[in-house]
Amino acid sequence: MASTSQRGASRILGSFSAAAKPSSSSTAHTTLSPFRQQQPKAQVQQLRGVSLQSQREDAQYRRSMQLSLKRDWQTGDVYAPHDLSAAEMRKWGKKQQPTRDVFDILSINPLSLYKNFSVMSDFVSEMGRIRPARETGLRPVNQRKVAKAVRRAIAMGLMPSVHKHPEILKRRRGGRF
């Protein structure tokens, strides 16, 4: 004995299958149920949405790859697969540090510049910390002299100890700080 829900389901399914079968009339085309007529439109819209979304994702990926490719490749350059790795791209993307010591080029003793806070502020961070040699590009001898000159200027009260000098901040920001 079939339950009423099974009989109702068979009636519904039977009506869909009957509507999908060719009718006995002389027309040669098939009549689809309303459900089947809507399905292709929904699928097309869904596929369009998926394809648009995948196109956007592809474009974003290409943009991010272009931004991550820091090295300027020239025609005829020979490269290994390792050259295209993320580690190599990061290496090429870093800012180049100065390779020559500024004080050696100008033949100036950094200790004699302790009174010039505008020069000393180039070797101090915004929070008042002395920049390391890997950022300044100075030789170890001159880095020690600059650090000594900065500490001397701070001790004499020529430079603030916890931030950059207000005149330097004003000049860099172009107005009020």
BAFI-3210 file (N, C-alpha, C; in Angstrom, 3 decimals, decimal comma, padded with zeros to 6 digits):
// residues 177
n [1|2|3|4|5|6|7|8|9|10|11|12|13|14|15|16|17|18|19|20|21|22|23|24|25|26|27|28|29|30|31|32|33|34|35|36|37|38|39|40|41|42|43|44|45|46|47|48|49|50|51|52|53|54|55|56|57|58|59|60|61|62|63|64|65|66|67|68|69|70|71|72|73|74|75|76|77|78|79|80|81|82|83|84|85|86|87|88|89|90|91|92|93|94|95|96|97|98|99|100|101|102|103|104|105|106|107|108|109|110|111|112|113|114|115|116|117|118|119|120|121|122|123|124|125|126|127|128|129|130|131|132|133|134|135|136|137|138|139|140|141|142|143|144|145|146|147|148|149|150|151|152|153|154|155|156|157|158|159|160|161|162|163|164|165|166|167|168|169|170|171|172|173|174|175|176|177]
n.u [000,852|000,766|001,887|000,243|001,885|003,755|002,129|001,306|003,734|004,339|002,316|003,022|005,576|004,830|003,301|005,234|006,891|005,101|004,585|006,988|007,179|006,640|003,732|000,653|-000,165|000,168|002,437|005,962|007,782|008,997|007,379|008,449|008,496|007,593|009,554|011,839|012,260|013,123|015,465|017,787|018,243|018,859|021,150|022,835|023,035|024,254|026,650|027,686|028,089|029,996|032,041|032,613|033,431|035,669|037,212|037,714|039,192|041,385|042,429|043,133|045,080|046,998|047,674|048,771|050,947|052,406|053,080|054,662|056,817|059,740|062,156|063,597|063,266|065,172|065,244|066,652|067,838|069,165|067,829|067,277|064,912|064,796|065,198|062,714|061,395|059,688|061,410|063,619|062,320|061,606|064,128|064,960|063,090|063,709|064,757|067,676|070,504|072,780|075,966|078,362|080,185|079,020|080,377|083,034|083,236|082,847|084,886|084,647|084,625|082,395|082,043|082,527|080,230|078,263|076,896|075,195|072,041|070,348|071,774|072,399|069,858|069,196|070,217|068,736|065,793|062,185|061,280|063,420|065,529|068,800|069,690|070,436|073,531|073,018|070,935|071,861|074,176|076,786|080,309|081,610|083,294|082,638|079,921|079,938|081,045|079,054|076,944|078,017|078,186|075,467|074,495|075,966|074,920|072,311|072,778|073,770|071,531|070,808|069,396|066,252|065,498|063,619|062,188|062,075|063,621|061,577|061,738|062,755|060,718|058,665|059,635|059,733|057,064|055,845|054,547|052,343|052,834]
n.v [-001,171|002,063|005,129|008,310|010,475|009,360|008,666|011,196|012,282|010,610|011,328|013,981|013,687|012,103|013,892|015,703|014,072|013,296|015,702|016,174|014,276|013,704|015,030|013,658|015,073|016,618|018,155|018,423|019,201|019,121|019,589|021,204|020,977|023,611|023,730|022,612|024,421|026,690|025,853|025,749|028,527|029,404|027,911|028,981|031,629|031,137|029,984|032,152|033,928|032,498|032,378|035,098|035,692|034,023|035,161|037,678|036,876|035,734|038,015|039,548|037,867|037,921|040,644|040,773|039,089|040,550|042,734|041,474|040,628|041,863|042,105|043,381|041,932|041,336|040,959|037,965|037,323|034,856|032,463|030,515|028,113|028,588|031,307|032,418|032,027|032,737|033,628|034,665|036,739|038,360|039,148|040,728|042,693|044,249|047,383|048,924|049,150|051,751|051,400|052,543|054,351|057,353|059,282|058,617|059,143|061,917|062,599|063,310|063,677|062,015|062,618|065,307|066,494|066,576|068,791|069,530|069,028|068,391|066,748|064,662|063,709|062,203|059,761|058,737|057,150|057,745|057,384|058,021|056,254|055,016|054,356|051,144|049,847|048,421|049,783|052,392|052,151|052,615|052,198|050,033|051,500|054,223|054,042|053,598|056,042|057,833|056,981|057,649|060,428|061,079|060,292|062,084|064,556|064,286|064,131|066,680|068,109|069,024|067,507|065,821|062,989|060,983|061,220|062,518|065,657|068,564|070,550|069,135|067,279|069,042|070,140|067,881|067,064|069,234|071,444|071,908|069,775]
n.w [000,000|-000,983|000,311|000,798|000,176|-001,532|-003,673|-004,478|-005,265|-007,397|-009,150|-009,684|-010,816|-012,938|-014,428|-015,237|-016,793|-018,719|-019,917|-021,076|-023,036|-026,539|-027,957|-029,169|-031,280|-034,524|-034,522|-034,640|-032,754|-029,360|-026,263|-023,466|-019,913|-017,602|-015,615|-016,798|-018,834|-017,514|-016,367|-018,208|-018,621|-016,046|-015,614|-017,577|-016,710|-014,265|-015,116|-016,523|-014,407|-012,950|-014,830|-015,163|-012,601|-012,393|-014,389|-013,279|-011,032|-012,331|-013,592|-011,354|-010,274|-012,339|-012,203|-009,612|-009,963|-011,846|-010,286|-008,417|-009,878|-009,862|-011,127|-014,054|-016,943|-019,830|-023,414|-024,458|-022,056|-019,935|-017,818|-014,854|-013,553|-010,817|-010,632|-010,952|-008,629|-005,506|-003,507|-004,885|-006,242|-004,124|-003,335|-005,487|-005,266|-003,097|-001,701|-002,872|-000,919|000,045|-001,404|-000,977|001,436|002,675|004,170|003,704|000,983|000,921|002,526|005,310|008,824|010,858|013,576|013,820|013,003|014,938|015,898|013,905|013,536|011,439|009,697|011,435|011,996|009,799|010,321|012,307|013,474|013,207|015,748|017,300|017,463|016,709|013,435|011,981|010,534|008,214|007,091|006,812|005,316|005,988|006,720|009,305|011,086|010,613|011,191|013,934|014,716|013,868|015,497|017,972|017,652|017,405|019,926|021,454|020,576|021,504|024,245|024,721|024,311|021,832|020,055|020,100|022,203|021,849|019,505|016,105|015,273|015,586|013,550|011,393|010,958|010,259|007,878|006,208|006,057|005,039|006,296|009,009|011,839]
ca.u [000,000|001,584|001,421|-000,315|002,965|004,353|001,199|001,360|005,000|004,273|001,461|003,791|006,599|004,152|002,880|006,428|007,359|004,119|004,742|008,229|007,026|005,966|002,280|000,154|-000,584|001,000|003,643|007,152|008,624|008,609|007,008|009,138|007,792|008,088|010,773|012,954|012,508|013,851|016,756|018,915|018,511|019,540|022,496|023,611|023,347|025,216|027,929|028,194|028,593|031,229|033,094|033,007|034,192|036,984|037,967|038,186|040,261|042,552|042,995|043,785|046,287|047,981|048,136|049,656|052,197|053,159|053,644|055,695|057,986|060,489|063,306|063,281|063,856|065,461|065,255|067,914|068,313|069,118|067,447|066,956|063,600|064,944|065,125|061,314|060,818|059,282|062,579|064,386|061,536|061,741|065,479|065,008|062,154|064,220|065,452|069,126|071,162|073,986|077,123|079,550|080,033|078,880|081,420|084,300|083,192|083,022|086,038|084,221|084,567|081,034|082,037|082,549|078,898|077,283|076,110|074,278|070,989|069,704|072,553|072,266|068,500|069,126|070,677|067,871|064,428|061,159|061,131|064,628|066,538|069,873|069,484|071,553|074,435|072,435|070,058|072,607|075,199|078,088|081,288|081,496|083,995|081,827|078,657|080,204|081,242|077,733|076,203|078,607|077,797|074,034|074,381|076,540|073,942|071,178|073,241|073,916|070,210|070,620|068,423|065,374|065,929|062,562|061,548|062,893|063,557|060,365|062,002|062,921|059,379|057,910|060,172|059,386|055,617|055,423|053,622|052,175|053,075]
ca.v [000,000|003,258|006,247|009,417|011,331|008,689|008,792|012,589|012,458|009,932|012,141|015,155|013,217|011,635|015,032|016,261|013,180|013,337|016,970|016,131|013,377|014,344|014,867|012,880|015,972|016,549|018,977|017,593|019,664|018,624|020,611|020,988|021,472|024,921|023,528|022,373|025,626|027,629|025,311|026,206|029,947|029,507|027,378|029,946|032,755|030,674|029,841|033,497|034,448|031,780|032,773|036,468|035,648|033,440|036,148|038,677|036,271|035,616|039,353|039,922|037,055|038,463|041,913|040,516|038,530|041,640|043,540|040,725|040,471|043,101|042,155|043,803|040,956|041,830|039,929|037,244|036,964|033,437|032,308|029,182|028,120|029,166|032,766|032,825|031,674|033,865|034,131|035,514|037,944|039,231|039,703|041,799|043,739|045,064|048,616|048,774|049,946|052,398|050,504|053,313|055,152|058,774|060,059|058,356|059,843|063,348|062,679|064,074|062,921|062,150|063,194|066,770|066,963|066,359|070,012|069,693|068,051|067,951|065,605|063,573|063,153|061,211|058,484|058,437|056,829|058,673|057,166|058,448|055,191|055,110|053,362|050,193|050,033|047,852|050,806|053,614|051,852|053,100|051,221|049,896|052,587|055,438|053,799|053,846|057,488|058,477|056,656|058,457|061,823|061,201|060,253|063,339|065,625|064,077|064,464|068,134|068,720|069,563|066,638|065,098|061,597|059,998|061,451|063,382|067,082|069,152|071,263|068,119|066,760|070,090|070,268|066,690|066,987|070,421|072,309|071,567|068,369]
ca.w [000,000|-001,112|001,121|000,010|-000,324|-002,680|-004,800|-004,932|-005,969|-008,692|-010,021|-010,116|-011,741|-014,144|-015,239|-015,882|-017,845|-019,799|-020,628|-021,825|-024,175|-027,663|-027,947|-030,301|-032,348|-035,717|-034,382|-034,493|-031,653|-028,043|-025,301|-022,202|-018,739|-017,172|-014,839|-017,708|-019,616|-016,673|-015,977|-019,025|-018,374|-014,755|-015,787|-018,360|-015,831|-013,276|-015,807|-016,789|-013,141|-012,625|-015,762|-014,833|-011,357|-012,671|-015,160|-012,323|-010,244|-013,209|-013,781|-010,102|-010,163|-013,283|-011,656|-008,473|-010,486|-012,455|-009,208|-007,713|-010,741|-009,695|-012,017|-015,415|-017,850|-021,172|-024,437|-024,507|-020,721|-019,615|-016,425|-014,359|-012,885|-009,473|-010,751|-010,936|-007,336|-004,662|-002,768|-005,802|-006,516|-002,957|-003,343|-006,481|-004,891|-001,993|-002,059|-002,844|000,101|-000,469|-001,386|-000,590|002,644|002,340|004,850|003,013|-000,307|001,184|003,444|006,485|010,067|011,394|014,924|013,745|012,602|016,002|016,111|012,779|013,790|010,193|009,202|012,398|011,957|008,724|010,852|013,442|013,043|013,700|017,183|017,988|017,535|015,715|012,370|011,858|009,388|006,993|006,516|006,485|004,326|006,454|007,195|010,764|011,794|010,521|011,886|015,359|014,888|013,745|016,718|019,047|017,409|017,725|021,395|021,953|020,302|022,415|025,598|024,814|024,164|020,482|019,381|021,031|022,363|021,585|018,203|015,245|015,586|014,999|012,292|010,347|010,673|009,569|006,524|005,422|005,862|004,305|007,025|010,419|012,163]
c.u [000,897|001,010|000,934|000,773|003,647|003,450|001,219|002,622|004,953|003,380|002,236|004,843|005,979|003,733|004,077|006,895|006,379|004,264|005,998|008,132|006,352|004,479|001,861|-000,287|000,419|002,272|004,830|008,028|008,093|008,289|007,676|008,314|008,340|009,393|011,972|013,231|013,343|015,266|017,894|019,249|019,281|020,973|023,380|023,998|024,382|026,594|028,528|028,790|029,908|032,347|033,544|033,859|035,583|037,840|038,524|039,349|041,533|043,226|043,722|045,086|047,373|048,552|049,110|050,982|053,042|053,814|054,769|056,940|058,772|061,630|062,852|064,001|064,019|065,433|066,634|068,477|068,159|068,790|067,155|065,574|063,653|064,817|063,693|060,637|060,496|060,471|063,419|063,637|061,618|063,103|065,568|064,092|062,645|064,863|066,949|069,713|072,387|075,184|078,392|079,212|080,051|080,020|082,791|084,346|083,472|084,245|085,752|084,226|083,164|080,987|082,034|081,176|077,853|076,409|075,066|073,160|070,280|070,460|072,359|070,877|068,317|069,518|069,876|066,472|063,448|060,970|062,399|065,704|067,566|069,679|070,687|072,350|073,849|071,457|070,834|073,660|076,580|079,005|081,174|082,154|083,137|080,462|078,834|080,377|079,912|076,917|076,708|078,206|076,323|073,844|074,919|075,545|072,732|071,569|073,378|072,576|069,963|069,568|067,521|065,753|064,869|061,824|062,468|062,697|062,334|060,600|062,174|061,558|058,558|058,350|059,739|057,900|055,059|054,432|053,567|052,421|052,142]
c.v [001,233|004,375|007,371|010,313|010,692|008,800|010,205|012,852|011,789|010,698|013,334|014,742|012,740|012,790|015,678|015,373|013,162|014,618|016,950|015,224|014,112|014,053|014,121|013,775|015,914|017,393|018,086|018,041|019,152|019,798|020,270|021,550|022,843|024,801|023,374|023,582|026,625|027,147|025,781|027,677|030,122|028,999|028,355|031,131|032,355|030,536|031,198|034,095|033,803|032,234|034,209|036,495|035,072|034,395|037,227|038,128|036,125|036,967|039,811|039,145|037,585|039,774|041,691|039,925|039,619|042,506|042,799|040,502|041,771|043,230|042,522|042,872|041,565|040,659|039,286|036,886|035,460|033,318|030,843|029,242|028,726|030,691|033,277|032,507|032,932|034,465|035,053|036,810|038,912|039,902|040,872|042,953|044,643|046,339|048,390|049,717|050,623|051,460|051,229|054,181|056,636|059,595|059,814|059,096|061,329|063,632|063,622|063,138|063,101|062,773|064,717|067,339|066,818|067,581|070,231|068,644|067,598|066,772|064,417|062,933|062,158|059,824|058,063|058,157|057,856|058,560|057,491|057,390|055,360|053,987|052,427|050,417|049,458|048,820|052,041|053,382|052,329|051,932|051,122|051,028|053,846|055,257|054,048|055,335|058,236|058,212|057,487|059,919|062,041|061,203|061,533|064,485|065,508|064,485|065,968|068,845|069,330|068,775|066,004|063,617|060,582|060,218|062,306|064,838|067,693|069,896|070,292|067,557|067,770|070,205|069,085|066,603|068,213|071,299|071,920|070,088|068,013]
c.w [000,000|-000,277|000,216|-000,545|-001,526|-003,899|-005,359|-005,724|-007,326|-009,654|-010,571|-011,125|-013,039|-015,026|-015,929|-017,018|-019,008|-020,594|-021,479|-023,041|-025,318|-027,613|-029,202|-031,450|-033,486|-035,602|-034,075|-033,330|-030,326|-027,144|-023,980|-021,067|-018,368|-016,382|-015,762|-018,584|-018,810|-016,369|-016,876|-018,800|-017,070|-014,870|-016,541|-017,489|-014,785|-013,911|-016,135|-015,527|-012,755|-013,543|-015,494|-013,570|-011,604|-013,498|-014,243|-011,498|-011,067|-013,403|-012,517|-009,918|-011,089|-012,771|-010,504|-008,935|-011,132|-011,387|-008,496|-008,564|-010,738|-010,687|-013,421|-016,380|-019,227|-022,147|-024,483|-023,148|-020,509|-018,132|-016,120|-013,714|-011,484|-009,513|-010,706|-009,605|-006,532|-003,915|-003,643|-006,097|-005,344|-002,938|-004,316|-006,102|-003,782|-002,523|-001,942|-001,798|-000,506|-000,350|-000,951|000,612|002,270|002,945|004,230|001,680|-000,112|002,049|004,616|007,688|010,657|012,788|014,901|013,380|013,704|016,249|015,014|012,899|012,515|009,570|010,141|012,340|010,813|009,217|012,080|012,905|013,608|015,209|017,964|018,107|016,425|014,698|012,279|010,577|008,106|006,334|006,071|005,420|004,718|006,818|008,716|011,551|011,788|011,180|013,381|015,628|014,800|015,003|017,895|018,899|017,743|019,236|022,024|021,759|021,222|023,832|025,788|024,666|022,799|019,694|020,425|021,071|021,951|020,271|017,362|015,645|014,901|013,689|011,127|009,963|009,887|008,113|005,648|005,145|005,165|005,034|008,482|010,640|013,251]
res [m|a|s|t|s|q|r|g|a|s|r|i|l|g|s|f|s|a|a|a|k|p|s|s|s|s|t|a|h|t|t|l|s|p|f|r|q|q|q|p|k|a|q|v|q|q|l|r|g|v|s|l|q|s|q|r|e|d|a|q|y|r|r|s|m|q|l|s|l|k|r|d|w|q|t|g|d|v|y|a|p|h|d|l|s|a|a|e|m|r|k|w|g|k|k|q|q|p|t|r|d|v|f|d|i|l|s|i|n|p|l|s|l|y|k|n|f|s|v|m|s|d|f|v|s|e|m|g|r|i|r|p|a|r|e|t|g|l|r|p|v|n|q|r|k|v|a|k|a|v|r|r|a|i|a|m|g|l|m|p|s|v|h|k|h|p|e|i|l|k|r|r|r|g|g|r|f]
***
